[in-house]
Amino acid sequence: MFFKTYSLAIKFLLSLLVIFAQSCSLPIFEPPPEEVAPQAKLDFEPKCLNNVLPVMSGFMNGTAEPSQIDSTWKCFSNGLELFYKKVKGTNNGVYSSDELAKFFEDYFFDGLVLSPTLRVEIMKIKQLIVGGDINSLTKQELKDLIRYSDVARQASLDVLPYMSVISINWKMDKKLDVSEQINKFNLAQNGFNKFVTVMAGQIKKNEKGYKISDLIVLLKEMGNLYGKNWTLLEQIQKYLPLVEKIKKTLIGGQAQDVGGQEWESFSMLLSGGYLQYLRYYYFIKNVPSEFAKYDMVFLFDSLDSLFSYLSETLSKKPNKELTSLELKESLESLVTIFPELRFSPKLAEQVLKVKKWILGGKDTSIASNEFERGRDKLKLLSTLSDKLYQYSDIYFLTWVTAYPLSSQEQEQLAKAALDLEQLGQEMGGIFESEYDLENLYVLFDEISLSVNLELKERSALNQFKQKLPFIIEALQIAAGKSSPVLNKKDWHTALKFFSGAFADYLHYFYRFQKAATWRLGTQEHDLMFKKLSNRLSQLIDNSQGKLSFIQINKLIDAAYFSQLIDMGSFGPEELKKSVTLLLEKVLWPIENHKKKIPVQGLEMAHVRKLNEIWGDFKSINDWILSLNPQDLTPKKIKVSLGQISSKTLKAELSDLWVKPSYILKSDTSGLLVFDQGKKAKFAFVDLQNQNIWRALLRPIMQVYSLNQDCCQMTENQVTRLYKDATPIFESMGLLNPKDIDFAKNRFLEANLFLPSSNGDSLLNFTEAIQIAQYMWSGVLRHAAFSSSLRSECPIKTDKKAKVYVDKECWAKKNKEHLSTVLLEMPNAYRVYSKLDDISFLPVIFSVLKATGWKDKGPWVSEDDYSLVPHLLQYIEAIMFRFDHDNDNQLNTVEAMEAYPVFRATLKKFAPKGVDGESFLRGGYSYLLVNKKLPSGILETIEFLDWQSKEDEWEINLSRIGFSEVLSAIADIMSSGSKKDGKPDEDESEEDPQEDPEKEAQSF
């Protein structure tokens, strides 16, 4: 993309070798005819000028022999000498153009006749070279012409070795290094500049003007003389309007005329422009693959030469600057000459704005000295580029290395990161003035409209443009600005931040991301966290102490708009709510909550809270890893807890790892593992997973309980947390917006089904960690089964994107995919897998009913069936906790051991005034045996007798029976909700297939 833009600049500055054609009248870029050496003889009939064209074509291509060039110029010089000696002239040594033409026609041309028009044009060239009158030639002028031809002969011989480079017939030599390639071109450039200077030197002395369009007339007449259609003529005609426009723009004066004092500037303008084109052609557009890795070297060298050329050219202009109007006019000329370009007037304005941003000055013109300043910028950029190249494989994320890095590799990475940060700071010195980032939209639009980009380049441009909203917002935030206009100091601040942030990302990419498992230790994590903490602090400092919610929200919107974030249904509004909840609640210190200090954005208090959370997490994780594998039992862990100095942490970990009725095991993904004996031991992953949840939940419970020491919440506090988080979880598809009892149900489950559940009216810290683990594990089980379910069963989606699956198919697929549904639950798998298909259906439907589902049609919503894995885990948890003899049955003793856990819940749903201990124990046992509570007079009378005969209770509750109990409890809770005046969600919800008309409306 940059190279294409550079090409436009080159085209804007040159017109292919007009001065050379003007001085020598040579065909450019034509294939050379068969070369015939001129026969220069000092007699009256040499006819040597008949064959000048083949020799000059060879000269242009760099293929002519020095002897051919030498003899051709001598032929011309000898002709002039013969004329001087033999022709006296009719007017006392003053010759007319007709006399000179007649002499050359008779003695140096073979049948060629110079037309009157050609004679006039030749005399104009004569006047440029030696002065005098346009209609005559004096003896002194004739001597000067002879002397000039000798000078031109030597200049042509001097430049001949470089003509292959000048005529685009050179190829880089693979045997030479980069500096030698550039040096060879520089020699050719110097040789060509010397040649042009010599050839145009005499013209400069005479200070005679020339109408540029007369060159067209001259070439037409010469073509007629030799009977040839000149490609050069077509090229000059094509480029003439541009040459005239550039001449006026960069030199001044009249566009159509070259003034007597403008020749030096004009010749250097065209020859220098052509040399810039050659640099582009050789070192950018057509770099051989062997030298592609030096593209930045070639680029900076070419740009430096271009800036030098522009500076020198503009310095010869009277006002030494290029105005906005002149730039626009030049662009318009380019459009007429290069139809593939479509420059609009706005592009000139944007180019000048960028010029002011980088080179300083005004945004209405470009001054000569600003290009010299640009050369200094290029030197700095070249130095920075060399540094970038040194570690380019690291910076471009292509560094090939193993994990973990060796000490030498770590040093190399650290050095690369440090250099990158320094580069960012030095880059701040590139910019000279403020720049409105919003201008980037217009600039890229104008480039896209002006340049005929290839598909790949257009795609890259569009991708970059798509990310502009995020880039602009990020630069503003990094600079601590609320406006997109950044000044020089702002750029230094922003680039310093971003270079440091990317340096941190390099550490993440090479030392953190590639780790096989973070559970090997927290050294890399600690390094990354400290870097993150430092960058957040730097960002807050740049923003005068806080990053406002307005800035954060604008950045989130820009990230989504730029498609840098794609989280499905979790859109920008949900992310904003999540960030707001995090900053206003979770990470806002307790003392600030108590003092009701408002949160205004991201502040240092949040960073300090993060550091506190991380410090606790790291200290516990380090302690875990210090244990010996054989010491990972509750008994030995209790002893080891003495190493922890914090009483609060010690108490939390004791409640989590020592007191529960069984060890909560999980794999690296967080999936719970229900496969352990009575002598089971913790693994490191089990402790670390729980430490993660502990670190995440502790600040949440602190805030909602307003208790620094945590660590218990009431049902009302849990409900308030649920209400705050509901919009977020709804967008993630984790909550049914109609499920008004979600928080209450999870609170209940935490008090009933977990290793530490005690049935009280509080959610303690250990219960909170365990319910989070159970919920996460249930989500993983559902996700694993749901992917196959959707491809194997009829699926319906309503207008609210709610998913329904065919009920019967769902039940059958549960049986077919039982190993997935019951992954890491071997005891449950053995029980359910023994059931035949017919027997399995009522069992799985009873579990489904326990979720609160009402059987009203052939479809079941994902909101309901996604809870089935959770219920299966709870059943397993009860069996795990109380089935002491491992016979897959809860006998009377085992079942009644669980009664204290369920007592408070039973009392909550008992009739008012009838909640004595005998009644509650009897109701509990009656429910476990009969899978229902007594109803009607007869069952009530039976129950009165039942509750008084505890020694006759015979409870044998299997997993299947327990699913029926849970189903009955769901009915009881639903009935209780109705009595409390709460709507039953499922009764008001229409099944999408009950009525064909309703189905058509729903789907």
KOLVO-720732 format. One record per residue (C-alpha): x, y, z. Coordinates in steps of 0.02 Angstrom, whole numbers, padded with zeros to 5 digits, always signed. Layout:
BEGIN
XYZ;...
//
This chain:
BEGIN
+00000+00000+00000;+00140+00120+00048;+00237+00076-00108;+00086+00114-00217;+00069+00284-00134;+00254+00316-00163;+00227+00273-00346;+00094+00408-00356;+00216+00535-00285;+00344+00485-00415;+00220+00500-00558;+00170+00668-00490;+00351+00731-00496;+00418+00675-00665;+00396+00669-00852;+00504+00538-00932;+00670+00617-00983;+00603+00766-01078;+00765+00863-01057;+00863+00724-01135;+00747+00712-01282;+00749+00900-01296;+00938+00911-01300;+00973+00765-01415;+00809+00729-01504;+00822+00544-01464;+00688+00405-01469;+00654+00344-01293;+00605+00166-01247;+00603+00106-01431;+00684-00059-01475;+00853-00019-01552;+00863-00046-01741;+01009-00137-01816;+01161-00034-01774;+01268+00031-01916;+01423+00131-01876;+01426+00303-01956;+01557+00332-02088;+01632+00496-02031;+01759+00559-02160;+01830+00730-02188;+01774+00746-02369;+01625+00828-02452;+01510+00676-02460;+01522+00574-02295;+01331+00551-02280;+01366+00500-02099;+01212+00582-02022;+01095+00464-02113;+01131+00329-01982;+01127+00434-01824;+00964+00356-01760;+01025+00176-01735;+01178+00239-01641;+01077+00353-01529;+00955+00211-01493;+01102+00104-01440;+01162+00248-01333;+00994+00258-01247;+00993+00071-01209;+01173+00072-01151;+01223-00050-01288;+01317+00066-01406;+01506+00056-01418;+01606+00209-01365;+01681+00217-01541;+01507+00232-01616;+01461+00376-01502;+01627+00459-01531;+01616+00448-01722;+01435+00508-01726;+01473+00668-01631;+01631+00693-01734;+01526+00675-01892;+01416+00818-01832;+01566+00921-01777;+01660+00890-01940;+01508+00943-02037;+01503+01107-01944;+01690+01132-01972;+01672+01098-02157;+01530+01222-02167;+01636+01349-02074;+01784+01324-02193;+01696+01304-02359;+01544+01416-02348;+01572+01603-02347;+01392+01657-02327;+01299+01793-02421;+01303+01924-02285;+01481+01951-02222;+01500+01791-02119;+01318+01780-02067;+01231+01623-02127;+01048+01597-02154;+00958+01440-02095;+00928+01396-02276;+01115+01399-02315;+01154+01285-02167;+01013+01166-02210;+01065+01160-02394;+01243+01117-02345;+01193+00971-02235;+01065+00908-02361;+01199+00906-02497;+01344+00831-02402;+01284+00741-02244;+01113+00675-02289;+01073+00552-02424;+00913+00616-02504;+00845+00694-02344;+00770+00868-02356;+00741+00981-02206;+00568+01059-02212;+00550+01247-02182;+00462+01210-02016;+00601+01094-01960;+00730+01225-02007;+00640+01351-01894;+00634+01228-01749;+00819+01185-01771;+00862+01368-01766;+00765+01385-01604;+00877+01249-01530;+01027+01340-01602;+00970+01497-01514;+00955+01403-01349;+01131+01332-01364;+01233+01477-01435;+01111+01623-01436;+01093+01745-01580;+00953+01773-01702;+00825+01638-01741;+00845+01665-01930;+01034+01667-01947;+01198+01594-01887;+01360+01693-01863;+01535+01625-01876;+01557+01646-01689;+01398+01550-01657;+01459+01417-01776;+01622+01404-01677;+01520+01392-01517;+01416+01251-01593;+01575+01157-01641;+01642+01182-01466;+01474+01126-01391;+01473+00968-01497;+01644+00921-01430;+01582+00948-01252;+01426+00846-01289;+01531+00706-01365;+01636+00690-01209;+01482+00702-01096;+01399+00563-01195;+01553+00452-01180;+01561+00487-00992;+01378+00440-00962;+01377+00290-01079;+01429+00162-00943;+01276+00211-00842;+01147+00214-00981;+01089+00034-00949;+01035+00092-00776;+00959+00253-00842;+00864+00164-00981;+00786+00032-00865;+00895-00108-00932;+00987-00146-00770;+00961-00292-00652;+01032-00308-00478;+01184-00420-00466;+01151-00562-00345;+01337-00569-00306;+01337-00392-00236;+01273-00342-00065;+01142-00208-00032;+01262-00063-00010;+01351-00106-00172;+01184-00111-00266;+01136+00061-00200;+01311+00127-00234;+01301+00070-00416;+01138+00161-00439;+01208+00316-00353;+01355+00316-00474;+01233+00308-00619;+01131+00449-00543;+01284+00559-00522;+01341+00521-00698;+01171+00563-00770;+01157+00724-00670;+01330+00776-00732;+01278+00737-00911;+01118+00841-00897;+01214+00983-00815;+01343+00985-00955;+01215+00973-01094;+01105+01109-01020;+01250+01219-00962;+01266+01312-01125;+01078+01342-01129;+01087+01417-00956;+01224+01539-01010;+01121+01611-01153;+00965+01636-01046;+00851+01610-01194;+00671+01556-01167;+00586+01411-01254;+00405+01363-01279;+00387+01184-01216;+00259+01142-01349;+00389+01183-01485;+00471+01018-01439;+00318+00929-01510;+00338+01022-01674;+00523+00980-01681;+00492+00795-01652;+00353+00787-01780;+00464+00865-01913;+00610+00751-01871;+00494+00602-01885;+00441+00663-02056;+00625+00687-02104;+00671+00508-02064;+00501+00437-02116;+00470+00367-01943;+00326+00371-01816;+00412+00418-01654;+00356+00333-01493;+00445+00475-01407;+00325+00599-01488;+00174+00505-01417;+00252+00501-01246;+00297+00685-01247;+00122+00732-01306;+00049+00627-01165;+00159+00702-01030;+00169+00881-01095;+00018+00947-00996;+00091+00873-00838;+00263+00943-00875;+00189+01115-00900;+00088+01103-00740;+00235+01038-00637;+00348+01169-00711;+00233+01309-00655;+00197+01228-00487;+00376+01191-00433;+00474+01323-00529;+00350+01463-00562;+00335+01575-00715;+00228+01530-00864;+00171+01351-00880;+00201+01342-01069;+00371+01429-01072;+00541+01397-00996;+00614+01566-00954;+00794+01608-00990;+00839+01598-00805;+00736+01441-00771;+00839+01315-00869;+00942+01249-00725;+00788+01221-00618;+00688+01150-00763;+00822+01026-00817;+00852+00967-00639;+00664+00954-00610;+00641+00833-00753;+00802+00735-00737;+00784+00724-00548;+00604+00669-00564;+00653+00534-00685;+00789+00473-00567;+00660+00462-00428;+00555+00354-00541;+00706+00242-00571;+00731+00221-00384;+00550+00171-00367;+00562+00053-00516;+00721-00036-00459;+00713-00033-00270;+00527-00041-00231;+00422-00104-00374;+00540-00235-00446;+00653-00288-00302;+00718-00465-00337;+00661-00594-00212;+00841-00619-00155;+00843-00440-00090;+00663-00431-00025;+00722-00435+00155;+00809-00267+00127;+00649-00181+00072;+00655-00057+00217;+00834-00009+00173;+00784+00023-00007;+00629+00117+00047;+00716+00238+00163;+00855+00268+00038;+00726+00306-00098;+00625+00421+00014;+00780+00515+00070;+00826+00544-00112;+00649+00599-00152;+00644+00722-00007;+00813+00792-00059;+00751+00814-00236;+00591+00901-00182;+00683+01015-00063;+00808+01067-00195;+00674+01092-00327;+00562+01198-00216;+00711+01302-00157;+00728+01369-00334;+00547+01426-00337;+00526+01611-00291;+00413+01579-00140;+00502+01414-00101;+00339+01323-00066;+00200+01222-00146;+00028+01291-00106;-00130+01193-00079;-00203+01259-00242;-00048+01211-00339;-00052+01037-00265;-00235+01018-00313;-00200+01078-00491;-00057+00955-00507;-00167+00814-00450;-00297+00863-00578;-00163+00856-00713;-00116+00682-00657;-00295+00626-00680;-00296+00679-00861;-00130+00593-00899;-00146+00438-00791;-00326+00380-00812;-00302+00240-00685;-00287+00375-00552;-00440+00464-00488;-00379+00601-00373;-00509+00706-00285;-00477+00882-00219;-00496+00820-00039;-00340+00712-00056;-00228+00865-00070;-00304+00936+00089;-00274+00774+00183;-00095+00757+00119;-00057+00932+00183;-00134+00892+00353;-00022+00738+00367;+00126+00844+00310;+00094+00969+00449;+00074+00828+00575;+00242+00750+00533;+00346+00892+00459;+00267+01044+00541;+00230+01208+00454;+00059+01252+00383;-00078+01139+00318;-00101+01252+00167;+00071+01230+00087;+00233+01131+00084;+00395+01229+00108;+00566+01179+00042;+00647+01170+00215;+00509+01051+00276;+00575+00916+00161;+00747+00938+00238;+00664+00914+00407;+00584+00760+00332;+00755+00690+00291;+00802+00705+00474;+00642+00611+00517;+00690+00476+00393;+00860+00455+00475;+00774+00429+00642;+00648+00308+00564;+00789+00215+00478;+00879+00195+00644;+00719+00134+00725;+00691+00017+00579;+00863-00058+00604;+00819-00092+00785;+00653-00168+00735;+00739-00278+00607;+00857-00345+00739;+00710-00425+00831;+00585-00431+00689;+00547-00616+00712;+00501-00583+00894;+00398-00428+00855;+00305-00514+00713;+00270-00665+00824;+00367-00785+00712;+00507-00823+00834;+00530-01011+00841;+00567-01069+01016;+00519-01206+01136;+00430-01187+01302;+00492-01150+01430;+00618-01024+01365;+00799-01051+01406;+00885-00918+01511;+00970-00853+01354;+00803-00842+01263;+00724-00754+01411;+00863-00624+01406;+00838-00603+01218;+00651-00579+01241;+00677-00455+01382;+00801-00356+01276;+00680-00354+01129;+00538-00294+01242;+00648-00158+01319;+00704-00098+01147;+00523-00094+01090;+00474+00019+01234;+00620+00134+01194;+00568+00135+01012;+00395+00191+01061;+00464+00336+01161;+00580+00387+01019;+00437+00378+00895;+00356+00521+00990;+00491+00633+00916;+00430+00600+00739;+00278+00713+00752;+00286+00902+00746;+00108+00961+00776;-00069+00911+00824;-00173+00797+00715;-00358+00760+00716;-00374+00571+00709;-00546+00589+00630;-00454+00645+00472;-00394+00467+00450;-00567+00416+00390;-00562+00546+00251;-00381+00506+00207;-00413+00320+00184;-00572+00355+00088;-00479+00469-00031;-00337+00345-00054;-00462+00209-00091;-00551+00321-00218;-00391+00384-00299;-00289+00227-00320;-00332+00077-00426;-00286-00047-00290;-00265-00232-00316;-00388-00345-00226;-00263-00393-00090;-00213-00212-00059;-00393-00152-00056;-00437-00288+00067;-00292-00238+00181;-00344-00055+00170;-00525-00096+00212;-00473-00204+00358;-00367-00066+00429;-00504+00062+00400;-00627-00053+00489;-00516-00050+00642;-00496+00140+00640;-00635+00173+00768;-00546+00065+00895;-00374+00132+00851;-00434+00311+00871;-00520+00278+01038;-00371+00179+01102;-00249+00318+01055;-00359+00446+01142;-00368+00343+01300;-00181+00305+01299;-00145+00490+01281;-00271+00533+01417;-00375+00640+01299;-00562+00655+01274;-00538+00732+01103;-00470+00647+00945;-00351+00795+00918;-00181+00741+00985;-00034+00859+01000;+00151+00818+00997;+00158+00780+01184;+00003+00670+01171;+00084+00565+01036;+00236+00537+01145;+00124+00479+01288;+00014+00367+01180;+00157+00283+01086;+00253+00255+01246;+00102+00166+01319;+00065+00060+01166;+00245+00006+01138;+00253-00046+01320;+00086-00135+01310;+00142-00231+01156;+00305-00274+01243;+00199-00348+01382;+00100-00445+01253;+00263-00520+01190;+00293-00590+01364;+00116-00659+01364;+00136-00736+01192;+00303-00821+01220;+00305-00856+01407;+00124-00872+01459;+00015-00925+01314;+00128-01070+01266;+00129-01146+01439;+00062-01324+01435;-00037-01286+01593;-00036-01135+01707;-00049-01254+01853;+00137-01289+01841;+00158-01131+01940;+00113-00947+01952;+00281-00870+01909;+00229-00828+01732;+00057-00775+01792;+00132-00663+01923;+00242-00582+01792;+00094-00553+01677;-00016-00487+01817;+00115-00362+01872;+00132-00302+01693;-00057-00284+01678;-00067-00193+01843;+00072-00073+01792;-00011-00036+01624;-00179-00002+01706;-00092+00115+01829;-00004+00203+01685;-00168+00221+01593;-00252+00296+01746;-00106+00416+01773;-00117+00472+01591;-00302+00509+01619;-00278+00619+01773;-00324+00486+01899;-00469+00396+01817;-00528+00319+01655;-00709+00374+01645;-00856+00262+01604;-00886+00368+01449;-00712+00329+01385;-00728+00145+01429;-00898+00130+01344;-00838+00218+01188;-00690+00098+01179;-00807-00052+01197;-00921+00014+01059;-00771+00043+00946;-00702-00131+00981;-00866-00211+00930;-00888-00096+00780;-00712-00136+00723;-00751-00322+00744;-00608-00344+00864;-00733-00421+00985;-00862-00548+00933;-00950-00631+01080;-01110-00683+00995;-01263-00627+01092;-01150-00548+01223;-01150-00378+01140;-01074-00209+01183;-01213-00161+01303;-01191-00322+01401;-01003-00296+01408;-01029-00118+01470;-01145-00182+01607;-01016-00313+01655;-00877-00184+01668;-00990-00067+01765;-01039-00205+01887;-00857-00252+01907;-00801-00074+01943;-00950-00014+02043;-00970-00170+02149;-00839-00306+02147;-00677-00206+02138;-00735-00054+02237;-00662-00068+02413;-00781-00106+02556;-00738+00054+02648;-00787+00154+02493;-00952+00062+02485;-00984+00100+02667;-00941+00283+02641;-01050+00283+02485;-00910+00356+02380;-00971+00355+02199;-00873+00264+02064;-00830+00374+01915;-00732+00250+01811;-00573+00147+01823;-00472+00216+01968;-00317+00167+02066;-00429+00095+02202;-00482-00039+02078;-00301-00081+02037;-00259-00094+02222;-00407-00212+02246;-00348-00318+02100;-00174-00326+02176;-00250-00380+02341;-00352-00519+02258;-00203-00578+02157;-00089-00574+02308;-00206-00689+02405;-00227-00805+02257;-00041-00818+02224;+00006-00847+02405;-00120-00990+02418;-00069-01065+02251;+00115-01058+02299;+00072-01143+02463;-00024-01279+02370;+00124-01314+02258;+00239-01323+02409;+00144-01475+02473;+00200-01651+02438;+00077-01756+02336;+00065-01881+02479;+00010-01740+02595;-00147-01695+02496;-00270-01769+02620;-00387-01665+02730;-00297-01724+02886;-00123-01676+02826;-00185-01516+02745;-00255-01463+02914;-00081-01477+02987;-00002-01384+02840;-00123-01239+02857;-00017-01180+03002;+00104-01109+02874;-00024-00977+02821;-00011-00817+02922;-00182-00743+02881;-00313-00805+03003;-00452-00765+02880;-00374-00865+02739;-00332-01006+02858;-00513-01017+02915;-00578-01011+02736;-00465-01151+02678;-00503-01257+02829;-00690-01242+02792;-00655-01285+02611;-00533-01430+02623;-00545-01502+02798;-00727-01495+02852;-00828-01551+02697;-00899-01727+02700;-00804-01778+02543;-00669-01711+02430;-00730-01609+02283;-00627-01667+02134;-00621-01589+01960;-00522-01597+01800;-00424-01454+01719;-00580-01387+01633;-00678-01381+01796;-00786-01536+01762;-00826-01622+01927;-00761-01798+01949;-00872-01916+02053;-00751-02061+02062;-00661-02083+02226;-00653-02201+02371;-00667-02160+02554;-00479-02137+02561;-00475-02019+02413;-00344-01883+02409;-00344-01711+02334;-00243-01680+02177;-00158-01513+02145;-00288-01472+02012;-00430-01496+02138;-00356-01372+02261;-00307-01248+02126;-00480-01249+02047;-00558-01211+02213;-00430-01075+02244;-00483-00993+02081;-00665-00992+02133;-00617-00932+02305;-00521-00784+02231;-00665-00741+02114;-00808-00756+02240;-00727-00678+02393;-00734-00496+02334;-00912-00522+02272;-00971-00589+02439;-00877-00452+02531;-00968-00318+02434;-01144-00390+02445;-01127-00435+02628;-01030-00273+02665;-00913-00377+02770;-00726-00367+02742;-00700-00535+02825;-00839-00606+02717;-00900-00742+02710;-01086-00777+02711;-01239-00703+02624;-01425-00703+02658;-01551-00752+02526;-01596-00570+02501;-01414-00525+02470;-01398-00668+02344;-01557-00606+02260;-01485-00431+02248;-01327-00500+02168;-01434-00599+02047;-01533-00446+01997;-01373-00347+01964;-01300-00487+01858;-01460-00545+01772;-01442-00436+01614;-01267-00503+01589;-01307-00687+01610;-01466-00673+01508;-01365-00612+01358;-01248-00759+01380;-01395-00878+01373;-01360-00940+01549;-01521-00875+01625;-01703-00881+01577;-01767-00702+01599;-01934-00773+01660;-01850-00876+01795;-01885-00759+01940;-01837-00894+02065;-01664-00929+01996;-01571-00850+02142;-01686-00931+02270;-01666-01103+02190;-01477-01091+02182;-01475-01031+02362;-01580-01183+02408;-01470-01304+02311;-01314-01235+02395;-01394-01272+02564;-01450-01449+02519;-01342-01543+02394;-01159-01498+02420;-01021-01576+02524;-01033-01431+02648;-01221-01399+02640;-01294-01373+02813;-01473-01323+02771;-01468-01157+02864;-01534-00990+02801;-01364-00925+02747;-01248-00955+02600;-01078-00976+02678;-00915-00955+02583;-00880-01139+02560;-01056-01171+02496;-01036-01026+02375;-00875-01098+02304;-00949-01271+02289;-01112-01214+02207;-01009-01114+02081;-00909-01270+02041;-01067-01374+02022;-01148-01245+01910;-00995-01230+01799;-00979-01418+01787;-01163-01431+01740;-01139-01303+01602;-00993-01405+01534;-01096-01566+01535;-01241-01482+01447;-01126-01405+01315;-01047-01573+01276;-01217-01658+01254;-01306-01511+01170;-01189-01505+01021;-01238-01681+00968;-01421-01657+01020;-01448-01512+00900;-01384-01612+00753;-01486-01768+00792;-01656-01705+00850;-01789-01590+00777;-01756-01414+00838;-01872-01263+00842;-01829-01083+00880;-01959-00954+00923;-01959-00770+00878;-01860-00733+01036;-01725-00858+00983;-01778-00978+01120;-01730-01156+01074;-01847-01306+01087;-01807-01488+01053;-01922-01635+01021;-01959-01708+01192;-01954-01893+01146;-01797-01873+01041;-01713-01781+01183;-01751-01922+01305;-01687-02056+01185;-01527-01960+01148;-01494-01946+01335;-01488-02135+01339;-01382-02149+01181;-01258-02018+01244;-01261-02073+01424;-01071-02082+01431;-01064-01897+01385;-01203-01842+01500;-01128-01940+01644;-00946-01906+01603;-00837-01935+01758;-00990-02006+01851;-00953-02194+01842;-01071-02250+01980;-01218-02158+01902;-01172-02225+01731;-01175-02404+01793;-01350-02380+01866;-01431-02288+01720;-01347-02389+01583;-01426-02550+01650;-01599-02480+01613;-01677-02528+01447;-01742-02390+01334;-01922-02406+01396;-01873-02402+01580;-01754-02257+01555;-01884-02136+01487;-01986-02109+01647;-01825-02089+01745;-01754-01952+01635;-01923-01866+01627;-01934-01865+01816;-01765-01777+01820;-01829-01656+01689;-01985-01625+01793;-01874-01588+01943;-01806-01438+01848;-01981-01361+01855;-02032-01417+01679;-02216-01443+01644;-02266-01576+01518;-02382-01481+01401;-02333-01538+01227;-02204-01624+01116;-02071-01491+01141;-01953-01453+01285;-01859-01289+01297;-01671-01279+01320;-01702-01172+01473;-01772-01330+01555;-01670-01473+01484;-01505-01380+01509;-01536-01399+01698;-01544-01590+01690;-01354-01614+01704;-01359-01504+01860;-01495-01613+01939;-01399-01772+01897;-01247-01699+01985;-01350-01655+02139;-01419-01832+02147;-01242-01896+02135;-01186-01774+02269;-01317-01840+02393;-01269-02020+02355;-01085-01977+02371;-01110-01892+02537;-01227-02013+02625;-01212-02184+02541;-01079-02242+02662;-01087-02427+02616;-01077-02388+02429;-01225-02500+02385;-01305-02364+02276;-01450-02353+02399;-01486-02237+02544;-01550-02346+02685;-01648-02278+02832;-01496-02235+02936;-01406-02151+02790;-01562-02058+02734;-01603-01994+02908;-01423-01935+02925;-01465-01813+02786;-01621-01750+02877;-01536-01605+02970;-01481-01534+02802;-01660-01534+02736;-01748-01486+02898;-01751-01297+02875;-01818-01315+02698;-01955-01436+02755;-02005-01317+02892;-02016-01175+02767;-02147-01268+02665;-02240-01346+02813;-02416-01285+02855;-02416-01144+02980;-02430-01205+03158;-02387-01384+03111;-02198-01386+03108;-02146-01491+03257;-01995-01603+03249;-02100-01762+03240;-02201-01689+03096;-02046-01634+03000;-01953-01798+03020;-02109-01894+02974;-02141-01785+02821;-01961-01807+02767;-01964-01996+02780;-02139-02006+02703;-02076-01906+02552;-01925-02019+02528;-02028-02178+02535;-02186-02123+02441;-02107-01992+02327;-02245-01870+02378;-02320-01785+02530;-02486-01845+02601;-02643-01773+02524;-02825-01804+02563;-02905-01866+02724;-02851-02048+02712;-02668-02008+02676;-02668-01878+02814;-02734-02005+02939;-02605-02130+02878;-02468-02000+02898;-02518-01965+03080;-02487-02147+03118;-02329-02148+03010;-02240-02007+03100;-02256-02092+03268;-02177-02258+03212;-02002-02203+03164;-01930-02376+03203;-02039-02449+03065;-01980-02333+02929;-01896-02430+02789;-01807-02313+02671;-01714-02384+02520;-01685-02235+02406;-01590-02263+02243;-01534-02132+02119;-01692-02167+02019;-01800-02148+02173;-01712-01988+02220;-01751-01914+02049;-01935-01946+02088;-01914-01861+02257;-01838-01708+02172;-01984-01707+02050;-02105-01707+02196;-02008-01566+02281;-02023-01464+02121;-02212-01487+02129;-02214-01435+02311;-02111-01280+02278;-02218-01235+02128;-02375-01253+02234;-02297-01147+02370;-02259-01012+02243;-02440-01008+02186;-02500-00992+02364;-02383-00845+02385;-02466-00762+02238;-02318-00786+02119;-02354-00833+01938;-02304-01004+01875;-02194-00969+01726;-02232-01131+01634;-02421-01114+01650;-02417-00947+01562;-02291-01003+01431;-02364-01068+01269;-02293-01226+01196;-02241-01188+01018;-02325-01345+00947;-02489-01350+01046;-02584-01255+00914;-02534-01247+00730;-02587-01064+00720;-02488-01020+00875;-02341-01119+00807;-02344-01017+00647;-02344-00858+00751;-02203-00917+00862;-02083-00983+00733;
//
